[in-house]
Amino acid sequence: MSDPSEPAAHPRTDQPRPSRSVAIVFWLVVGAVGWNGLGPIWLAALRPADGRVNDFYQDWGSARNFVVGMPVYSPHSRSIPRHLGLAGNPNPTIEYNAHPPSSVLLALPLARLAYPDAVLIWNSATLIAFAAALGLLARELALGWRAGLVCVALLAYCHPVYGNVYQGQLTLLLVLLVVVVWILDRRGRENLAGAVVGAAAAIKLFPAFLLVVFAARSRLRPIAWAGAVLAIVSLATAGILGFEAFRDYVRVVLPDQARFRSYGFNIALAGFWYKLFDPVSEIGPIAPLYPSPALARVGTLVSDAAVTLLVVAASARARTRRERDLVFSLAVVGMLLVSPVTWGFSLPLLLVPAAVLARESTRRPVALGVLIAAAVVAWIPQSLFMSLVGEPTGPASPGFMLGAPALKFYVLLAMLGLVARACFSPRDSTPRVAPDDDTADQTQNPVPHPRARSRPVAVGRPDGAP
């Protein structure tokens, strides 16, 4: 051991460098300005004013229907006057709850509360879930407190997260479930990961796309676990709400929901094709490039198949934990693209891909620039883009619809391209991590086989403890 009286060979690392101090002050100012100016708007969104009906009414209204003895999937034009005392449905484009019956169970404990109070409790719970997702991700990637400071500062300006609060959406809860699936998968606990996918699919169907990763690895047990959990949750839901809820969901809701694919602000692949060949607008008429529902269906099927095959091919070549992180990120982006309907407030589900890409792009300036540009576009409200270009005087042309209204769709395409490029880059050209970096083990070590008898090591803990 060296003599403590000797001068240190290196400068102390526990004192911040001047550049780091400047960065800390910068992000403190950014956060203070953002939360001081926008904080009241966030607080107002937590509990809607009397008479305002947001998206949470879909599940709360269905739960309230069950409590008072009405069919769970009663039309909103009947339930809103009874439950809220309004003259009719203020949002006639959404006449039925579009969510599966199991999602109604989440709102059932709040069904007897006044609607604004129910929304307040729901928003508080989903924000806690989102904070837990951020904490789990930071712990898994061994991110320091500076990353947390940046996150808190930028969150004030994040419209996709704010949109979830304003609408009382389910997305922030799904973000937590996706992060848990990712952590379980990267630790080799595939069966539990599959079970969580099944729980997420019970709430909304599209997370089931993540099972493509396990199918590509020929891992059938996680898929079986997902199916078992989905079946158990569905049977429990049927036991509580009745099988009539599932019957109405299949016969009434799903056929009615098909029109959402054609909406102009649908940022899924289906939205791209349908707005060109079979559009339906929620704000004004849209002129199709060529009216052909068949072309819209074929284009959607072909592009969905291409994205799925891309995920399968990437999964087949993944060997290390870094590569599996990239494949999971690719699957999450693909999940949003292949889903029949994806809205702007679904973008917080890109949390894992964004974190993985940020780590990958630190030594790739072009990729980092594209990632930052995509994040800026994702952060900004869609209404701001629309106000900059102005509303069309007549029916919106295909060129117009592929401009400002499609910018969030291009964010998903950019993320898909960045992750795919990293997935298929030659292994020997992968940027190596410095030996003294505590993420070196995370990025280079192969993942232990799920059937290995040895106890898995918990990656992301500095001491490697389970």
C-alpha positions as CSV (number, residue, x, y, z in Angstrom):
1,M,0.0,0.0,0.0
2,S,1.4,3.5,-0.9
3,D,2.3,6.0,1.8
4,P,-0.6,8.3,2.4
5,S,1.7,11.2,2.8
6,E,2.9,10.9,-0.8
7,P,1.3,13.2,-3.3
8,A,-1.4,11.6,-5.4
9,A,-0.2,10.4,-8.8
10,H,-3.5,11.5,-10.4
11,P,-5.8,14.4,-9.8
12,R,-8.7,13.7,-7.5
13,T,-11.7,12.3,-9.4
14,D,-14.3,13.0,-6.7
15,Q,-14.1,16.7,-7.5
16,P,-16.0,17.9,-10.6
17,R,-14.1,19.2,-13.6
18,P,-14.8,22.8,-14.6
19,S,-16.6,21.5,-17.8
20,R,-18.7,19.2,-15.7
21,S,-19.6,22.0,-13.3
22,V,-20.7,24.1,-16.2
23,A,-22.8,21.3,-17.5
24,I,-24.4,20.7,-14.1
25,V,-25.3,24.4,-13.8
26,F,-26.6,24.4,-17.4
27,W,-29.0,21.5,-16.7
28,L,-30.1,23.0,-13.4
29,V,-31.1,26.2,-15.2
30,V,-32.8,24.3,-18.0
31,G,-34.8,22.3,-15.5
32,A,-35.6,25.3,-13.4
33,V,-36.9,27.3,-16.4
34,G,-38.9,24.4,-17.7
35,W,-40.6,23.4,-14.5
36,N,-41.2,27.0,-13.4
37,G,-42.9,27.8,-16.7
38,L,-44.5,24.5,-17.6
39,G,-45.0,23.0,-14.1
40,P,-48.5,24.6,-13.7
41,I,-49.6,23.1,-17.0
42,W,-48.5,19.6,-15.8
43,L,-50.3,20.1,-12.5
44,A,-53.5,21.2,-14.2
45,A,-53.4,18.1,-16.5
46,L,-53.2,15.8,-13.5
47,R,-56.9,16.4,-12.6
48,P,-59.2,17.5,-15.5
49,A,-61.6,20.3,-15.0
50,D,-65.3,19.4,-14.6
51,G,-66.7,18.7,-18.1
52,R,-63.4,17.7,-19.7
53,V,-63.4,14.1,-20.9
54,N,-60.0,12.6,-21.7
55,D,-58.9,9.2,-23.0
56,F,-59.0,7.6,-19.5
57,Y,-62.8,7.8,-19.8
58,Q,-62.7,4.7,-22.1
59,D,-61.6,2.4,-19.3
60,W,-63.2,4.3,-16.4
61,G,-66.5,4.5,-18.3
62,S,-66.5,0.8,-19.0
63,A,-65.7,0.1,-15.4
64,R,-68.6,2.4,-14.3
65,N,-70.9,0.7,-16.8
66,F,-70.2,-2.6,-15.1
67,V,-70.8,-1.1,-11.6
68,V,-74.2,0.3,-12.5
69,G,-75.3,-2.8,-14.5
70,M,-74.8,-1.5,-18.1
71,P,-73.0,-3.5,-20.8
72,V,-69.2,-2.9,-20.3
73,Y,-68.8,-1.7,-23.9
74,S,-71.9,0.6,-24.0
75,P,-71.5,3.5,-26.5
76,H,-70.1,6.7,-25.0
77,S,-73.1,8.6,-26.3
78,R,-75.2,6.7,-23.8
79,S,-72.7,6.3,-20.9
80,I,-71.3,9.9,-20.8
81,P,-74.7,11.6,-20.2
82,R,-75.4,9.1,-17.4
83,H,-72.1,9.1,-15.7
84,L,-70.9,12.7,-16.2
85,G,-74.1,14.5,-16.8
86,L,-73.0,16.0,-20.1
87,A,-75.4,16.4,-23.1
88,G,-73.5,13.9,-25.2
89,N,-70.2,12.5,-26.3
90,P,-67.8,15.5,-26.7
91,N,-65.5,13.3,-28.8
92,P,-67.8,11.5,-31.3
93,T,-64.8,10.0,-33.2
94,I,-64.4,7.6,-30.2
95,E,-67.8,5.9,-29.5
96,Y,-66.5,2.8,-27.8
97,N,-63.8,1.9,-25.4
98,A,-61.0,0.7,-27.8
99,H,-59.1,-1.3,-25.1
100,P,-59.3,-5.0,-24.3
101,P,-61.6,-6.1,-21.4
102,S,-58.6,-6.8,-19.1
103,S,-57.6,-3.1,-19.2
104,V,-61.0,-2.3,-17.7
105,L,-59.9,-4.2,-14.5
106,L,-57.2,-1.5,-13.9
107,A,-59.9,1.2,-13.7
108,L,-62.4,-0.9,-11.7
109,P,-61.1,0.2,-8.3
110,L,-61.7,3.8,-9.3
111,A,-65.2,3.3,-10.9
112,R,-67.1,4.6,-7.8
113,L,-65.0,7.8,-7.6
114,A,-65.9,11.1,-9.3
115,Y,-64.3,11.1,-12.7
116,P,-61.8,14.0,-12.1
117,D,-60.6,12.3,-8.8
118,A,-60.3,9.0,-10.6
119,V,-58.1,10.6,-13.3
120,L,-55.9,12.2,-10.6
121,I,-55.2,8.9,-8.9
122,W,-54.7,7.2,-12.3
123,N,-52.2,9.8,-13.5
124,S,-50.3,9.7,-10.2
125,A,-50.0,5.9,-10.4
126,T,-48.8,6.0,-14.0
127,L,-46.2,8.7,-13.3
128,I,-44.9,6.6,-10.4
129,A,-44.7,3.7,-12.9
130,F,-42.8,5.8,-15.3
131,A,-40.4,7.0,-12.6
132,A,-39.9,3.4,-11.6
133,A,-39.1,2.5,-15.3
134,L,-36.5,5.3,-15.4
135,G,-35.0,4.2,-12.2
136,L,-34.7,0.5,-13.2
137,L,-33.2,1.5,-16.6
138,A,-30.6,3.8,-14.9
139,R,-29.7,1.1,-12.4
140,E,-29.4,-1.6,-15.1
141,L,-27.1,0.6,-17.2
142,A,-25.2,1.9,-14.2
143,L,-26.0,5.5,-15.1
144,G,-24.9,8.2,-12.7
145,W,-26.9,11.0,-11.0
146,R,-25.9,13.4,-13.8
147,A,-28.0,11.4,-16.3
148,G,-30.9,11.7,-13.8
149,L,-30.4,15.4,-13.7
150,V,-30.6,15.7,-17.5
151,C,-33.6,13.5,-17.5
152,V,-35.5,15.6,-14.9
153,A,-34.6,18.8,-16.7
154,L,-35.7,17.6,-20.1
155,L,-38.9,15.9,-18.9
156,A,-40.5,19.3,-18.4
157,Y,-40.5,19.8,-22.1
158,C,-41.4,16.3,-23.1
159,H,-44.8,16.5,-24.8
160,P,-45.3,12.7,-25.3
161,V,-45.1,12.2,-21.6
162,Y,-47.2,15.2,-20.9
163,G,-49.7,14.0,-23.5
164,N,-50.1,10.8,-21.5
165,V,-50.9,12.8,-18.4
166,Y,-53.3,15.1,-20.2
167,Q,-55.1,12.2,-21.8
168,G,-54.9,9.8,-18.8
169,Q,-53.3,7.2,-21.0
170,L,-52.0,3.6,-20.4
171,T,-48.7,4.1,-22.1
172,L,-46.6,5.0,-19.0
173,L,-47.6,1.7,-17.4
174,L,-46.6,-0.2,-20.5
175,V,-43.2,1.6,-20.4
176,L,-42.6,0.0,-17.0
177,L,-43.6,-3.4,-18.3
178,V,-41.4,-3.1,-21.4
179,V,-38.4,-2.1,-19.2
180,V,-39.0,-5.1,-16.9
181,V,-39.1,-7.4,-19.9
182,W,-35.8,-6.0,-21.2
183,I,-34.1,-6.4,-17.8
184,L,-35.4,-10.0,-17.3
185,D,-34.3,-10.9,-20.9
186,R,-30.8,-9.5,-20.6
187,R,-30.3,-11.4,-17.3
188,G,-31.3,-14.7,-19.0
189,R,-34.7,-15.0,-17.3
190,E,-36.6,-15.6,-20.5
191,N,-39.7,-17.3,-18.9
192,L,-40.4,-14.5,-16.6
193,A,-39.9,-12.0,-19.4
194,G,-42.4,-13.9,-21.5
195,A,-44.9,-13.8,-18.6
196,V,-44.6,-10.0,-18.3
197,V,-45.2,-9.8,-22.1
198,G,-48.4,-11.7,-21.6
199,A,-49.5,-9.3,-18.9
200,A,-48.7,-6.3,-21.1
201,A,-50.6,-8.0,-24.0
202,A,-53.7,-8.4,-21.7
203,I,-53.7,-4.6,-21.3
204,K,-53.1,-3.8,-24.9
205,L,-52.5,-6.3,-27.7
206,F,-49.5,-4.8,-29.5
207,P,-46.8,-5.7,-26.9
208,A,-47.3,-9.3,-28.0
209,F,-45.0,-8.4,-30.9
210,L,-42.0,-8.7,-28.5
211,L,-42.5,-12.5,-28.6
212,V,-41.0,-12.4,-32.1
213,V,-37.6,-12.2,-30.4
214,F,-38.1,-15.4,-28.5
215,A,-39.6,-17.1,-31.5
216,A,-36.5,-16.2,-33.6
217,R,-34.3,-17.8,-30.9
218,S,-36.5,-21.0,-31.0
219,R,-37.3,-20.3,-27.4
220,L,-40.9,-21.7,-26.9
221,R,-41.1,-21.6,-23.2
222,P,-41.3,-17.8,-22.9
223,I,-44.0,-17.8,-25.5
224,A,-45.9,-20.5,-23.6
225,W,-45.5,-18.4,-20.4
226,A,-46.9,-15.4,-22.2
227,G,-49.8,-17.3,-23.5
228,A,-50.5,-18.8,-20.1
229,V,-50.5,-15.4,-18.3
230,L,-52.7,-13.9,-21.0
231,A,-55.1,-16.8,-20.7
232,I,-55.2,-16.5,-16.9
233,V,-55.7,-12.8,-16.9
234,S,-58.4,-13.1,-19.6
235,L,-60.3,-15.8,-17.7
236,A,-60.1,-13.8,-14.5
237,T,-61.5,-10.8,-16.4
238,A,-64.3,-12.9,-17.8
239,G,-65.1,-14.2,-14.4
240,I,-65.4,-10.6,-13.1
241,L,-66.9,-8.7,-16.1
242,G,-68.6,-11.6,-17.8
243,F,-67.9,-13.3,-21.2
244,E,-70.3,-10.7,-22.8
245,A,-67.5,-8.1,-22.5
246,F,-65.2,-10.2,-24.7
247,R,-68.0,-10.9,-27.1
248,D,-68.8,-7.2,-27.5
249,Y,-65.1,-6.4,-27.8
250,V,-64.7,-8.8,-30.7
251,R,-68.0,-8.1,-32.5
252,V,-68.4,-4.4,-31.9
253,V,-65.2,-2.7,-30.8
254,L,-62.6,-4.3,-33.1
255,P,-64.6,-3.7,-36.3
256,D,-65.2,-0.1,-35.2
257,Q,-61.5,0.4,-34.3
258,A,-60.4,-0.6,-37.8
259,R,-61.0,3.0,-39.1
260,F,-58.3,4.4,-36.8
261,R,-55.7,2.9,-39.1
262,S,-56.7,5.5,-41.7
263,Y,-56.4,8.5,-39.4
264,G,-53.9,11.1,-40.6
265,F,-52.0,11.2,-37.3
266,N,-51.5,7.4,-37.0
267,I,-47.7,7.0,-37.1
268,A,-47.7,3.3,-37.6
269,L,-46.8,1.7,-40.9
270,A,-50.6,1.1,-41.5
271,G,-51.1,4.9,-41.0
272,F,-48.6,5.6,-43.8
273,W,-50.3,3.3,-46.3
274,Y,-53.8,4.1,-45.4
275,K,-53.4,7.9,-45.5
276,L,-52.1,7.5,-49.1
277,F,-54.7,5.0,-50.4
278,D,-57.7,4.9,-48.0
279,P,-57.5,8.0,-45.7
280,V,-59.9,9.1,-43.0
281,S,-59.2,12.4,-41.3
282,E,-60.0,13.4,-37.7
283,I,-59.6,17.1,-38.5
284,G,-60.5,17.6,-42.2
285,P,-60.8,15.9,-45.6
286,I,-57.8,14.1,-47.1
287,A,-57.3,13.5,-50.8
288,P,-55.8,10.0,-51.4
289,L,-52.9,9.5,-53.8
290,Y,-55.1,6.8,-55.4
291,P,-58.3,5.5,-53.8
292,S,-57.6,1.8,-53.2
293,P,-58.2,0.0,-49.8
294,A,-56.6,-3.1,-51.3
295,L,-53.3,-1.3,-51.9
296,A,-53.4,0.1,-48.4
297,R,-53.8,-3.4,-47.0
298,V,-51.1,-5.0,-49.2
299,G,-48.6,-2.2,-48.4
300,T,-49.3,-2.6,-44.7
301,L,-48.9,-6.4,-44.8
302,V,-45.7,-6.2,-46.8
303,S,-44.0,-3.6,-44.7
304,D,-45.1,-5.2,-41.5
305,A,-43.6,-8.5,-42.7
306,A,-40.4,-6.8,-43.7
307,V,-40.0,-5.3,-40.2
308,T,-40.8,-8.6,-38.6
309,L,-38.2,-10.4,-40.7
310,L,-35.7,-7.7,-39.8
311,V,-36.2,-8.4,-36.1
312,V,-36.0,-12.2,-36.8
313,A,-32.7,-11.9,-38.7
314,A,-31.2,-9.6,-36.0
315,S,-32.3,-12.0,-33.3
316,A,-30.7,-15.0,-35.0
317,R,-27.2,-13.4,-35.0
318,A,-27.2,-11.8,-31.6
319,R,-24.7,-13.4,-29.2
320,T,-23.5,-10.9,-26.7
321,R,-25.5,-8.9,-24.2
322,R,-24.9,-5.7,-26.2
323,E,-26.3,-7.4,-29.3
324,R,-29.3,-8.7,-27.4
325,D,-29.9,-5.1,-26.1
326,L,-29.9,-3.9,-29.7
327,V,-32.2,-6.7,-30.8
328,F,-34.7,-5.9,-28.1
329,S,-34.5,-2.2,-29.0
330,L,-35.2,-3.2,-32.6
331,A,-38.2,-5.2,-31.5
332,V,-39.7,-2.3,-29.5
333,V,-39.4,0.1,-32.5
334,G,-40.8,-2.6,-34.7
335,M,-43.7,-3.1,-32.2
336,L,-44.7,0.5,-32.6
337,L,-44.4,0.4,-36.4
338,V,-46.3,-2.9,-36.9
339,S,-49.1,-2.0,-34.5
340,P,-52.3,-1.1,-36.5
341,V,-52.5,2.2,-34.6
342,T,-49.7,4.2,-32.9
343,W,-50.1,7.8,-31.7
344,G,-47.6,10.4,-30.7
345,F,-48.2,9.7,-27.0
346,S,-46.9,6.1,-27.6
347,L,-43.4,7.4,-28.1
348,P,-42.3,7.1,-24.4
349,L,-42.2,3.3,-25.2
350,L,-38.9,4.2,-27.0
351,L,-37.2,4.6,-23.7
352,V,-35.1,1.4,-23.9
353,P,-34.1,1.9,-27.6
354,A,-33.2,5.5,-26.9
355,A,-31.0,4.6,-24.0
356,V,-29.3,1.8,-25.8
357,L,-28.7,4.0,-28.9
358,A,-27.3,6.8,-26.8
359,R,-24.7,4.4,-25.4
360,E,-24.0,3.1,-28.9
361,S,-23.7,6.5,-30.5
362,T,-21.2,8.1,-28.2
363,R,-18.4,7.4,-30.7
364,R,-20.5,7.7,-33.8
365,P,-21.2,11.5,-34.4
366,V,-23.5,11.0,-37.3
367,A,-25.7,8.5,-35.5
368,L,-25.7,10.7,-32.4
369,G,-26.8,13.6,-34.5
370,V,-29.7,11.6,-36.0
371,L,-30.7,10.4,-32.6
372,I,-30.7,13.9,-31.1
373,A,-32.7,15.2,-34.1
374,A,-35.2,12.4,-33.7
375,A,-35.6,13.1,-30.0
376,V,-36.2,16.8,-30.7
377,V,-39.0,16.0,-33.2
378,A,-40.5,13.5,-30.8
379,W,-40.4,16.0,-27.9
380,I,-42.2,18.8,-29.8
381,P,-46.0,18.8,-29.9
382,Q,-47.6,17.8,-33.2
383,S,-49.8,20.9,-33.1
384,L,-46.7,23.1,-33.2
385,F,-45.6,21.5,-36.5
386,M,-49.1,21.9,-37.9
387,S,-49.2,25.6,-36.9
388,L,-45.9,26.2,-38.7
389,V,-47.1,24.9,-42.0
390,G,-50.7,26.0,-41.6
391,E,-53.9,24.2,-42.4
392,P,-54.6,23.3,-46.1
393,T,-57.3,25.4,-47.7
394,G,-59.0,22.3,-49.2
395,P,-58.6,18.6,-48.8
396,A,-55.1,17.8,-47.6
397,S,-52.9,16.5,-50.4
398,P,-50.8,13.3,-50.1
399,G,-47.7,15.6,-50.2
400,F,-49.1,17.6,-47.2
401,M,-49.9,14.5,-45.3
402,L,-46.4,13.1,-45.8
403,G,-44.9,16.4,-44.4
404,A,-45.7,17.8,-41.0
405,P,-48.4,15.3,-40.0
406,A,-45.9,12.4,-40.6
407,L,-42.9,13.7,-38.7
408,K,-43.4,11.4,-35.8
409,F,-43.6,8.5,-38.2
410,Y,-40.2,9.5,-39.5
411,V,-38.9,9.4,-36.0
412,L,-39.8,5.7,-35.8
413,L,-38.2,5.1,-39.2
414,A,-35.0,6.9,-38.0
415,M,-34.9,4.8,-34.8
416,L,-35.4,1.7,-36.8
417,G,-32.6,2.6,-39.2
418,L,-30.2,3.4,-36.3
419,V,-30.9,0.2,-34.4
420,A,-30.8,-2.0,-37.5
421,R,-27.5,-0.5,-38.5
422,A,-26.0,-1.2,-35.1
423,C,-27.5,-4.7,-35.1
424,F,-25.9,-5.7,-38.4
425,S,-22.6,-3.8,-38.1
426,P,-19.6,-6.1,-38.3
427,R,-18.7,-7.4,-34.8
428,D,-15.0,-6.5,-35.2
429,S,-15.8,-2.9,-35.9
430,T,-17.9,-2.4,-32.7
431,P,-16.5,0.4,-30.6
432,R,-14.7,-1.1,-27.7
433,V,-15.2,0.2,-24.2
434,A,-12.3,1.4,-22.2
435,P,-11.1,-1.3,-19.7
436,D,-11.7,0.9,-16.7
437,D,-15.3,1.7,-17.8
438,D,-17.8,0.0,-15.6
439,T,-20.0,-0.8,-18.6
440,A,-17.4,-3.0,-20.3
441,D,-18.8,-6.2,-18.9
442,Q,-22.3,-5.2,-20.0
443,T,-21.4,-4.6,-23.6
444,Q,-19.0,-7.4,-24.5
445,N,-19.8,-10.4,-22.3
446,P,-21.9,-13.2,-23.9
447,V,-25.2,-13.8,-22.3
448,P,-25.4,-17.0,-20.2
449,H,-27.6,-19.6,-21.6
450,P,-31.1,-19.6,-19.9
451,R,-30.8,-23.3,-19.1
452,A,-27.4,-22.9,-17.4
453,R,-27.4,-24.3,-13.9
454,S,-25.0,-21.6,-12.6
455,R,-26.6,-18.6,-10.9
456,P,-26.9,-15.7,-13.4
457,V,-24.8,-12.6,-12.7
458,A,-26.8,-9.4,-12.3
459,V,-25.4,-7.1,-14.9
460,G,-25.4,-3.4,-14.1
461,R,-24.4,-3.8,-10.4
462,P,-20.8,-2.5,-9.9
463,D,-20.0,-5.5,-7.7
464,G,-21.6,-8.1,-9.9
465,A,-23.8,-9.2,-7.0
466,P,-27.1,-10.9,-7.9
